[in-house]
Amino acid sequence: MKKKLLAMLLAVLMLTALMAGCQQEPAESEEGTRTFTVGFDAEFPPYGYIDDNGDYDGFDLALAAEVCDRLGWELELQAIVWDSKDAELESGNIDCIWNGFTKSPDREDDYTWSVPYVDNSQVIVVRDDSGIASLADLAGKTVMVQAGSSALSALEGEDCAELTATFGELLEVADYNAGFMELENGTIDALAMDIGVANYQIATRGGGYTILDESIATEVYCVGFLLGNTELMYTVQGVLLEMAEDGTMLEIAEQYVDRGLVIDSLCLID
């Protein structure tokens, strides 16, 4: 049934793409090949990060590379400061934001979104020896979150207002590598983040940390395009749906399981 629904969705989306107006397309290189510039956070594994060889890697970047291969485009990876992502997109420096980008209620009308491809939860990470076992135990504690992240939006939102009011302090950090250093040093008590990133960080650091059972929000990852740029979105989305249908998305995902990616979190595969 899921595959039939996927095929129907693909057909509808391809038809809509043909009817869409002519919006901005990826830039054309000197050789005449379309260049597709993906903006991403290089400190957000397993979706985008710098590997042991100093190269950019990640599940989302691998998906983007496959999309470009199928379309005959040249992929350009542009690491950005996450808090500046809107300026990068609006200026035309990047064609999309593709790196664990949450379609949260406060962002829904700010971008042209692809269909969701990952179910995501926002969680709290603490040290094993912290004595913190529940969200209630965060009362009076110092909690840190990445600037401009969906976890920050969740904690500042109405649904988490009561919880956040109990914190001793809510601090922002540029990236989660720095956040984990603060947690390890004991200068903060907890980190709020995406569950996929939390799984990766804990696995690569050899344990010593716990994800609280209670999540602070459940959301989805999509690819975000400049508001109104439906033609580019439908082009990329159509290929993503094809990749889900022919099994390529699952094959790519399996390469990142040992880096914290949870297969069951993918929306577009069985």
ZADRENRO-296398 format. One record per residue (C-alpha): x, y, z. Coordinates in steps of 0.2 Angstrom, whole numbers, padded with zeros to 4 digits, always signed. Each point is the difference from the previous one (the first is absolute). Example, Ala and Ser with C-alpha at 12.3 -4.5 7.8 and 13.67 -1.06 7.14 Angstrom:
2
+0062-0022+0039/+0006+0017-0003/
//
This chain:
270
+0000+0000+0000/+0014+0012+0005/+0008-0003-0017/-0016+0003-0009/-0003+0017+0009/+0018+0005-0004/-0002-0003-0018/-0017+0010+0000/+0009+0014+0009/+0014+0000-0012/-0012+0001-0015/-0010+0015+0008/+0016+0009+0004/+0008-0002-0017/-0016+0007-0008/+0000+0014+0012/+0018+0004-0005/-0005+0001-0018/-0014+0013+0004/+0012+0010+0012/+0006+0017-0006/+0018+0004-0005/+0009+0003+0017/+0019+0001+0003/+0010-0015-0005/+0017-0005+0005/+0014+0010-0008/+0009-0005-0015/+0019-0003+0001/+0012+0006-0013/-0001-0018-0008/-0018+0002-0002/-0005-0013+0014/-0012+0005+0012/+0007+0004+0018/-0010-0005+0015/+0006+0008+0015/-0005-0008+0017/+0001+0010+0016/+0004-0011+0015/+0007+0000+0018/+0017-0009+0000/-0002-0004+0018/-0016-0010-0001/+0004-0019-0002/-0006-0011-0006/-0009+0011-0013/+0015+0012-0003/+0017+0000+0007/+0019-0001-0003/+0006-0017-0001/+0017-0007+0007/+0008+0004-0017/-0006+0018+0001/-0013-0002-0013/-0018+0005+0001/-0011-0015+0003/-0018-0005+0006/-0016-0008-0004/-0008+0016-0007/+0015+0004-0010/+0000-0017-0008/-0018+0002-0005/+0004+0017-0008/+0014-0008-0009/-0011-0014-0007/-0013+0013-0005/+0013+0010-0010/+0007-0016-0008/-0017-0005-0007/-0004+0018-0006/+0017+0003-0007/+0003+0014+0011/+0017+0005+0009/-0002+0000+0019/+0008+0014+0010/+0000-0002+0019/+0000+0016+0009/+0003-0001+0019/-0009+0014+0009/-0003+0007+0017/-0017-0007+0004/-0006+0016+0008/+0003+0009-0016/-0009-0013-0011/-0014+0012-0005/+0012+0013-0006/+0010-0013-0010/-0016-0006-0009/-0007+0017-0003/+0016+0007-0008/+0001-0014-0012/+0016-0007+0008/-0008-0017+0001/-0015-0008-0009/-0007-0009+0015/+0003-0005+0019/+0002-0018+0001/+0007-0007+0016/-0012-0006+0013/-0011+0015-0003/-0016-0001+0010/-0016+0006-0007/-0007+0007+0017/-0016+0010+0001/+0009+0016+0002/+0010-0003-0016/-0014-0008-0011/-0004+0016-0009/+0017+0006-0002/+0007-0012-0013/-0006-0011-0014/+0002-0017+0007/+0002-0018-0007/-0010-0014+0006/+0007-0007+0017/+0013-0014-0001/+0005-0002+0018/-0010+0000+0016/+0009+0009+0014/-0001+0003+0018/+0008+0013+0011/+0008-0007+0015/+0010+0004+0016/+0017-0008+0002/+0009+0000+0017/+0015-0008+0008/-0003-0018+0007/+0006+0006+0017/-0011+0016+0000/-0014-0007+0010/-0012+0007-0012/-0013-0013-0005/-0015+0010-0007/-0005+0017-0006/-0006+0005+0017/+0018-0003+0006/+0006+0015-0011/-0008+0012+0013/+0014+0013+0004/+0012-0008-0012/+0010+0008-0014/-0006-0006-0017/+0010+0004-0017/-0007-0001-0018/+0007+0005-0017/-0004+0017-0006/-0014+0001-0013/-0004-0019+0002/-0017-0008+0001/+0004-0005+0018/+0001+0018+0005/-0016+0004-0009/-0008-0014+0009/+0006+0005+0017/-0005+0018-0003/-0017-0005-0007/-0017-0001+0009/+0000-0019+0003/+0016+0001+0010/-0003+0016+0009/-0002-0008+0016/+0015-0011-0001/+0011+0014-0006/-0005+0011+0014/+0007-0013+0013/+0017+0001-0007/+0013+0010+0009/+0007+0006-0016/-0002-0004-0019/+0016+0003-0010/+0004+0000-0019/+0015-0007-0008/+0006+0000-0018/+0002-0018-0003/-0003-0016+0010/+0018-0006+0001/+0003+0016+0011/-0016-0004+0009/+0007-0018+0005/+0016+0007+0006/-0010+0011+0011/-0010-0015+0006/+0016-0010+0003/+0008+0014+0010/-0015+0001+0011/-0003+0019-0005/-0018-0004-0005/-0012-0014+0006/-0009-0005-0016/+0000+0002-0019/-0016+0001-0011/+0001-0006-0018/-0006-0011-0014/+0000-0019+0005/+0010-0005-0015/+0014+0012+0005/-0001-0006+0018/+0002-0018-0005/+0015+0004-0011/+0009+0010+0013/-0003-0012+0014/+0006-0015-0011/+0016+0009-0006/+0004+0006+0017/+0000-0018+0007/-0015+0003+0011/-0001+0009+0017/-0016+0009-0005/-0019-0004+0001/-0015+0006-0011/-0015+0003+0012/-0015-0010-0004/-0011+0015-0002/+0002+0010-0016/-0004+0018-0001/-0007+0000-0018/-0003-0011-0014/+0003+0007-0017/+0005-0004-0018/+0015+0003-0011/-0003+0008-0018/+0011+0009-0013/-0003+0019+0001/+0000+0011-0015/-0003+0019-0002/-0018+0004+0002/-0009-0001-0017/+0014-0011-0008/-0012-0014-0004/+0007-0006-0016/+0017-0003+0007/-0008-0009+0015/-0011-0011-0010/+0015-0005-0011/+0011-0005+0015/-0015-0008+0009/-0005-0010-0015/+0017-0008-0001/+0000-0003+0019/-0016-0010-0002/+0007-0010-0014/+0015-0004+0011/-0012-0006+0014/-0010-0011-0013/+0015-0008-0007/+0009-0004+0017/+0014+0012-0003/-0005+0011+0015/+0001-0015+0012/+0017-0006-0007/+0007+0018+0004/-0008+0000+0017/+0008-0017+0004/+0017+0008-0002/-0003+0011+0015/-0008-0012+0012/+0016-0001+0010/+0000+0019+0001/-0016+0001+0009/-0013+0000-0015/-0016-0010+0005/-0007-0008-0015/-0017-0001+0007/+0000+0019+0001/-0001+0002-0019/-0017+0005-0007/+0002-0005-0018/+0005-0018+0002/-0009-0016+0006/
//
